[in-house]
Amino acid sequence: MNPKVDFYFNKGKWQEELEQLRQIILDSKTVGYELTEELKWGVPCYAYNKSNILLMHVFKEYCALLFFKGALLKDAKGILVQQTANVQAARQIRFTEVGEIVKLKATLKAYIKEAVEIERRD
């Protein structure tokens, strides 16, 4: 955990959801890789070997994980969303309650692992 990012998790409507997502992301080292947590664009951003993999952000109606190269993920569960028509590579997974995150914990870890593997190939 990066203390410079802590403030982001102590504000607003999505605090519990963001904490759950943070734990899942930072637990990635248990599956063979480790992401670094940084503050970029005012939000938590997670990188592997200095390459951005995903970030976390909030909106009025939902909070989300955004995968920078999400269009390259297999998305076996069909949960990735193109944020707007102008966004080409990035994809989001949106959440409206902590229960959704808990239910998708294994899937999120698999998607994060796949995103790191894509970055390692590039």
C-alpha positions, 0 to 999 in steps of 0.5 A: 500500500502506498500511503500517498494513495490512502486519502482516496479510500477515506472519502465519499460514497464508495469507500467500502467498495474501493477498499475491497478492490484495493485488497484484491489488487494488492493481493495479486502478489500471491499469484506470481506478480506484484503491482505497484500502487501509485496516484495518477490523474488523481486516482489509484493506478496500478502498474507492473514494471512501470507499465500501467495495468489498471486504475480505480475510479468513482462516478456518481452511479458506480465505482469501477476498475479500468483496464488500460488494455481491456479490449485485449482481455478475453472477458469470459464473464462478459463484464467489461464495458467500453466507457464511451464510443471514443475509448479504444483499448480501455475497458471498465468493470462497474460496481454498485455494491460491495457484494458484487466485488466479493462475488467476483473476487476470483474473476477479478484476480484472473482478469488482473493476471491476464492483463499483466500477462498481456503487458509482459508480452508487449 
